[in-house]
Amino acid sequence: MAKTIYVLNGPNLNLLGLRQPEIYGHATLKDVETLCRDTAKPHGFDVDSRQSNREGEIVEWIHDAFFKKASGIVINPGAYSHTSVAILDAILAVKMPVVEVHLSNIHQRDEFRHHSFVSKGAKGVICGFGVAGYAMAINGLMELIKNAKD
């Protein structure tokens, strides 16, 4: 039986390919989900991909990943990166490897986007590589999982 990682996407990521393609590119959320599955499969992992525009639902999914014994989480919290202590608290509570990913380089954008609460709980952060950042995040998560076993 394959192990599972969760890929959680926050607000407005359901609009990928439509919303500000000059910043976020033309790939859709479905493209991201396919890339994540294809990246995790050779490592022997399944991906449970979810997207929500509601903060509380994302918190519940982090809890769900813990209770269902997922191996780790890749999260793009979207705008919640900059506002959500609740998502940070959930990540800190479950004590599992988390990699944060952003399509754009948040440090080159509006000043309020330079700070991410979520980063404090993440083992790693990838930003600025577009959709390819998800594959990088999954590969990085695989290293974290492997090194935790060593």
Secondary structure, 3 states (H helix, E strand, C coil): CCEEEEEEECCCHHHCCCCCHHHHCCCCHHHHHHHHHHHHHHHCEEEEEEECCCHHHHHHHHHHHHHCCCCEEEEECHHHHHCCHHHHHHHHHHCCCEEEEECCCHHHCCHHHHCCCHHHCCCEEEECCCCHHHHHHHHHHHHHHHHHHC
